[in-house]
Amino acid sequence: MRLLVVEDEPGMVRALRRGLAAEGFLVEVARDGPTGLDMARFGDFDAVLLDVMLPGLSGYEVVRTLRAEENWVPVLMVSAKDGEYDQADGLDCGADDYLTKPFSFVVLLARLRSLLRRAPAPRPTIMTAGGVSFDPASHEVQVEGASVALSAREALLLEYLIRAFPHPVSKERLLENIWAESSGDPNVVEVFIGHLRRKIGRERITTVRGVGYRLSHDGVARAR
């Protein structure tokens, strides 16, 4: 299950990432409201764990915007604001559930599982962007119908790019969400982008100056 955590407090991010990964979640993190909104729009997540007080855009504004755009990804809102009117505001904005800080990790897992038991939105079985197809379950990759062998890290990198298609992804986001490092060496991203280019074709990954990388194709990512 892919879970987006939108939280700006570093200690909370570390604890949630560690605990949720141990429970089998594939966790990606956004540390401010605008980034969280962008990732929730295009990331194809099973659920979003959304803090209320965020830099740039509040959690209320994030979930309100998602619902206005008819994006129905399940959202569990978390906040230190524990008044009944605060909880009502979160639910009225479109959140599916509201949990106050500090909370028990056991209760958090129970709330997430409850959200995920609801009728899921249709999700692609095989993702494609241009001539590249990717099976998230088996990590099988095909380029123009020919199988391509990727390492586990290369497969995660390709999956991240294909889920973001046609939007670019920054080195920082890739480093944090694939290598689980927010302040590591960004050169490692360049190295693996190079590996991936050699295997699927250099022309298929474009460097966007000052931004990051994106899959380069005029088509639209789709499922089949």
VOPAGU-2260 file (C-alpha; in pm, 1 decimal, decimal comma):
REM VOPAGU-2260
SITE   aa  ch    i         X         Y         Z
SITE  MET   A    0       0,0       0,0       0,0
SITE  ARG   A    1     135,1     343,3     -97,6
SITE  LEU   A    2      88,8     607,4     169,8
SITE  LEU   A    3     162,2     979,1     144,6
SITE  VAL   A    4     260,0    1145,5     472,9
SITE  VAL   A    5     230,9    1525,7     466,0
SITE  GLU   A    6     408,8    1642,1     780,4
SITE  ASP   A    7     672,7    1910,5     850,9
SITE  GLU   A    8     801,3    1802,2    1193,2
SITE  PRO   A    9    1122,8    1598,9    1136,0
SITE  GLY   A   10    1090,2    1376,5    1442,7
SITE  MET   A   11     732,4    1285,6    1354,2
SITE  VAL   A   12     834,5    1213,0     994,3
SITE  ARG   A   13    1109,3     975,5    1106,0
SITE  ALA   A   14     882,2     793,2    1350,3
SITE  LEU   A   15     596,4     756,9    1102,9
SITE  ARG   A   16     821,0     644,9     818,0
SITE  ARG   A   17     990,7     382,8    1035,6
SITE  GLY   A   18     671,5     250,7    1193,9
SITE  LEU   A   19     459,5     245,7     878,4
SITE  ALA   A   20     734,0      85,8     670,6
SITE  ALA   A   21     757,4    -190,4     931,6
SITE  GLU   A   22     383,9    -251,2     878,2
SITE  GLY   A   23     433,1    -295,7     504,0
SITE  PHE   A   24     346,7      53,6     376,6
SITE  LEU   A   25     545,2     217,7      98,4
SITE  VAL   A   26     578,9     565,3     250,4
SITE  GLU   A   27     645,7     889,3      64,8
SITE  VAL   A   28     678,6    1222,2     241,5
SITE  ALA   A   29     592,1    1584,4     165,9
SITE  ARG   A   30     705,6    1850,5     413,0
SITE  ASP   A   31     481,1    2140,7     311,6
SITE  GLY   A   32     128,9    2198,1     188,1
SITE  PRO   A   33     195,3    2282,5    -178,8
SITE  THR   A   34     421,1    1978,7    -226,9
SITE  GLY   A   35     169,6    1756,3     -49,3
SITE  LEU   A   36    -109,7    1879,2    -273,9
SITE  ASP   A   37      98,1    1821,1    -586,8
SITE  MET   A   38     196,0    1468,5    -480,0
SITE  ALA   A   39    -159,9    1378,1    -377,7
SITE  ARG   A   40    -287,5    1495,5    -715,6
SITE  PHE   A   41     -51,2    1286,8    -924,9
SITE  GLY   A   42      95,6    1017,3    -699,6
SITE  ASP   A   43    -176,5     750,2    -712,3
SITE  PHE   A   44    -167,5     687,8    -335,3
SITE  ASP   A   45    -389,0     448,2    -142,3
SITE  ALA   A   46    -426,3     701,1     140,2
SITE  VAL   A   47    -291,4    1035,0     266,4
SITE  LEU   A   48    -190,0    1110,5     624,7
SITE  LEU   A   49    -225,8    1488,9     639,9
SITE  ASP   A   50    -118,8    1731,2     911,3
SITE  VAL   A   51    -325,6    2048,1     956,2
SITE  MET   A   52     -53,7    2304,8    1032,7
SITE  LEU   A   53     180,0    2304,9     731,8
SITE  PRO   A   54     408,7    2560,7     563,5
SITE  GLY   A   55     267,5    2719,6     250,4
SITE  LEU   A   56     -80,0    2568,9     257,8
SITE  SER   A   57    -279,9    2428,4     548,6
SITE  GLY   A   58    -408,9    2072,9     556,6
SITE  TYR   A   59    -761,3    2214,3     540,2
SITE  GLU   A   60    -678,3    2389,5     212,5
SITE  VAL   A   61    -505,6    2079,8      72,3
SITE  VAL   A   62    -800,1    1846,6     128,3
SITE  ARG   A   63   -1053,3    2111,6      23,2
SITE  THR   A   64    -868,1    2155,1    -307,7
SITE  LEU   A   65    -845,3    1779,6    -367,2
SITE  ARG   A   66   -1218,3    1733,8    -317,4
SITE  ALA   A   67   -1299,4    2033,4    -538,2
SITE  GLU   A   68   -1097,7    1859,7    -810,7
SITE  GLU   A   69   -1293,3    1536,5    -747,7
SITE  ASN   A   70    -989,9    1358,2    -611,4
SITE  TRP   A   71   -1130,0    1111,6    -357,7
SITE  VAL   A   72    -809,2     961,4    -217,9
SITE  PRO   A   73    -877,8     865,1     147,5
SITE  VAL   A   74    -742,1    1133,5     381,8
SITE  LEU   A   75    -670,3    1088,4     752,2
SITE  MET   A   76    -609,6    1433,0     900,4
SITE  VAL   A   77    -388,4    1465,1    1209,6
SITE  SER   A   78    -349,5    1771,2    1428,9
SITE  ALA   A   79    -261,9    1897,0    1775,3
SITE  LYS   A   80    -583,1    2100,6    1753,3
SITE  ASP   A   81    -820,5    1880,7    1949,6
SITE  GLY   A   82   -1131,1    2095,1    1981,6
SITE  GLU   A   83   -1457,7    1954,6    1849,6
SITE  TYR   A   84   -1491,2    2247,3    1609,8
SITE  ASP   A   85   -1139,9    2182,0    1474,1
SITE  GLN   A   86   -1233,4    1820,9    1405,2
SITE  ALA   A   87   -1559,4    1931,0    1246,5
SITE  ASP   A   88   -1370,7    2174,2    1022,5
SITE  GLY   A   89   -1141,4    1896,3     901,6
SITE  LEU   A   90   -1427,9    1662,5     823,3
SITE  ASP   A   91   -1631,9    1939,8     660,7
SITE  CYS   A   92   -1336,0    2021,0     433,6
SITE  GLY   A   93   -1345,4    1665,2     302,6
SITE  ALA   A   94   -1119,1    1457,3     527,4
SITE  ASP   A   95   -1239,3    1101,1     585,7
SITE  ASP   A   96   -1118,0    1086,1     945,4
SITE  TYR   A   97    -945,9    1307,5    1204,3
SITE  LEU   A   98    -691,1    1204,4    1467,5
SITE  THR   A   99    -553,6    1434,3    1737,9
SITE  LYS   A  100    -189,0    1449,9    1847,2
SITE  PRO   A  101     -36,5    1290,0    2042,8
SITE  PHE   A  102    -184,6     963,2    1921,6
SITE  SER   A  103    -117,9     594,5    1973,5
SITE  PHE   A  104      51,3     426,2    1677,1
SITE  VAL   A  105    -184,1     131,1    1727,5
SITE  VAL   A  106    -483,9     363,7    1689,2
SITE  LEU   A  107    -327,7     528,3    1383,8
SITE  LEU   A  108    -287,3     188,6    1214,1
SITE  ALA   A  109    -646,4      97,6    1298,8
SITE  ARG   A  110    -775,5     422,9    1148,0
SITE  LEU   A  111    -567,9     371,8     832,2
SITE  ARG   A  112    -688,4      14,6     791,1
SITE  SER   A  113   -1043,7     133,3     831,7
SITE  LEU   A  114    -997,0     385,3     551,3
SITE  LEU   A  115    -835,9     125,8     326,7
SITE  ARG   A  116   -1120,0    -123,3     377,2
SITE  ARG   A  117   -1358,3     114,6     204,6
SITE  ALA   A  118   -1431,2      65,5    -164,7
SITE  PRO   A  119   -1103,9     147,6    -341,7
SITE  ALA   A  120   -1080,4     366,7    -648,6
SITE  PRO   A  121    -977,2     182,5    -966,1
SITE  ARG   A  122    -599,8     167,4    -996,1
SITE  PRO   A  123    -384,2      67,6   -1291,5
SITE  THR   A  124    -264,0    -292,2   -1309,3
SITE  ILE   A  125      14,6    -208,1   -1550,6
SITE  MET   A  126     136,4     148,8   -1582,7
SITE  THR   A  127     262,8     282,9   -1913,5
SITE  ALA   A  128     424,9     603,4   -2032,2
SITE  GLY   A  129     514,8     608,3   -2396,8
SITE  GLY   A  130     683,6     283,9   -2489,0
SITE  VAL   A  131     769,8     188,7   -2129,0
SITE  SER   A  132     539,7     -33,6   -1922,1
SITE  PHE   A  133     579,0    -116,3   -1553,9
SITE  ASP   A  134     398,5    -374,5   -1340,8
SITE  PRO   A  135     403,3    -246,1    -977,3
SITE  ALA   A  136     330,3    -594,3    -840,0
SITE  SER   A  137     608,4    -788,6   -1016,5
SITE  HIS   A  138     838,9    -494,6   -1105,7
SITE  GLU   A  139     844,9    -631,3   -1460,3
SITE  VAL   A  140     952,1    -367,1   -1712,3
SITE  GLN   A  141     907,9    -369,6   -2087,2
SITE  VAL   A  142    1037,7    -117,3   -2340,2
SITE  GLU   A  143     861,5    -132,3   -2676,2
SITE  GLY   A  144     749,1    -484,6   -2585,7
SITE  ALA   A  145    1096,1    -614,3   -2488,9
SITE  SER   A  146    1165,3    -714,2   -2126,8
SITE  VAL   A  147    1428,8    -511,6   -1941,7
SITE  ALA   A  148    1594,6    -627,3   -1619,8
SITE  LEU   A  149    1622,8    -359,6   -1350,1
SITE  SER   A  150    1764,7    -367,6    -999,4
SITE  ALA   A  151    1521,0    -310,2    -712,9
SITE  ARG   A  152    1634,8      52,4    -674,8
SITE  GLU   A  153    1614,9     118,4   -1049,1
SITE  ALA   A  154    1262,8     -24,1   -1053,6
SITE  LEU   A  155    1157,5     208,0    -769,2
SITE  LEU   A  156    1307,9     502,8    -953,2
SITE  LEU   A  157    1122,8     415,0   -1272,8
SITE  GLU   A  158     798,4     365,9   -1080,8
SITE  TYR   A  159     833,9     708,9    -921,0
SITE  LEU   A  160     896,2     876,0   -1257,1
SITE  ILE   A  161     611,8     693,5   -1430,4
SITE  ARG   A  162     365,2     779,4   -1153,6
SITE  ALA   A  163     462,2    1146,4   -1178,5
SITE  PHE   A  164     445,4    1149,6   -1561,3
SITE  PRO   A  165     427,4    1395,8   -1733,3
SITE  HIS   A  166     547,4    1609,5   -1441,9
SITE  PRO   A  167     914,7    1643,0   -1342,4
SITE  VAL   A  168    1045,4    1514,5   -1009,4
SITE  SER   A  169    1323,6    1686,7    -816,6
SITE  LYS   A  170    1642,0    1514,8    -702,4
SITE  GLU   A  171    1545,3    1601,3    -346,1
SITE  ARG   A  172    1210,9    1420,1    -369,2
SITE  LEU   A  173    1372,8    1116,8    -527,9
SITE  LEU   A  174    1645,9    1109,3    -264,1
SITE  GLU   A  175    1400,7    1133,6      22,3
SITE  ASN   A  176    1139,7     891,6    -104,7
SITE  ILE   A  177    1354,8     624,3    -269,0
SITE  TRP   A  178    1667,3     641,5     -52,9
SITE  ALA   A  179    1481,3     767,8     260,0
SITE  GLU   A  180    1737,2    1048,9     298,4
SITE  SER   A  181    1643,1    1416,1     305,7
SITE  SER   A  182    2001,8    1544,8     324,0
SITE  GLY   A  183    2205,8    1277,5     146,2
SITE  ASP   A  184    2429,3    1313,6    -158,3
SITE  PRO   A  185    2215,7    1403,8    -462,3
SITE  ASN   A  186    2486,0    1255,9    -686,1
SITE  VAL   A  187    2350,1     910,3    -606,4
SITE  VAL   A  188    2031,8    1010,6    -790,8
SITE  GLU   A  189    2235,3    1113,3   -1095,9
SITE  VAL   A  190    2418,5     779,3   -1090,1
SITE  PHE   A  191    2098,2     575,3   -1086,4
SITE  ILE   A  192    1935,0     797,2   -1348,5
SITE  GLY   A  193    2237,6     713,0   -1564,7
SITE  HIS   A  194    2188,9     339,3   -1502,2
SITE  LEU   A  195    1820,6     366,8   -1588,6
SITE  ARG   A  196    1888,0     564,8   -1905,5
SITE  ARG   A  197    2129,1     300,4   -2031,2
SITE  LYS   A  198    1866,3      30,0   -1980,7
SITE  ILE   A  199    1548,1     194,7   -2111,0
SITE  GLY   A  200    1701,4     447,3   -2352,9
SITE  ARG   A  201    1871,6     779,1   -2284,0
SITE  GLU   A  202    1607,5     972,0   -2478,2
SITE  ARG   A  203    1332,0     851,4   -2245,2
SITE  ILE   A  204    1444,9    1050,6   -1939,9
SITE  THR   A  205    1477,9    1426,0   -1972,5
SITE  THR   A  206    1676,4    1649,2   -1737,6
SITE  VAL   A  207    1469,7    1957,7   -1651,5
SITE  ARG   A  208    1721,2    2224,4   -1554,0
SITE  GLY   A  209    1669,4    2359,5   -1204,9
SITE  VAL   A  210    1390,3    2107,5   -1139,2
SITE  GLY   A  211    1487,5    1743,4   -1181,3
SITE  TYR   A  212    1390,8    1460,9   -1416,2
SITE  ARG   A  213    1085,6    1342,6   -1604,4
SITE  LEU   A  214     996,1    1074,9   -1854,6
SITE  SER   A  215    1003,0    1231,0   -2199,6
SITE  HIS   A  216     720,3    1138,9   -2430,8
SITE  ASP   A  217     436,9    1323,2   -2597,5
SITE  GLY   A  218     185,2    1057,8   -2497,3
SITE  VAL   A  219     -12,7    1033,5   -2176,6
SITE  ALA   A  220      53,0     781,4   -1900,9
SITE  ARG   A  221    -229,1     531,9   -1886,1
SITE  ALA   A  222    -331,7     195,1   -1748,4
SITE  ARG   A  223    -422,8    -120,6   -1931,6
